[in-house]
Amino acid sequence: MTTDELDREAHVLIEGIADLAPGIRYKGLDQLHSVMAAYSRAGRPAPLPLRHLLEELTTEAMESHVEPRSVLRG
């Protein structure tokens, strides 16, 4: 994959995830990890917007697995 193709794929991914509802955006993490790995294999640092998106989606994924718990008072 050329540098331009990689940058274009990252841009399309960022825009695609931005169009998703906040509660399901984290489901794009697998694709995001693939693009991040491609940058690593190419010996290039991942663009800052991609790294920020990784942080946001990781947080969303963790929050989606936390269930509200009732507090029982005795």
Buried (B, 14 or more C-beta within 10 A) or exposed (E): EEEEEBBEBBEEBBEEBEEEEEEEBBBBBEBBEEBBEBBEEEEEEBBEEBBEBBEBBEEBBEEEEEEEEEEEEE
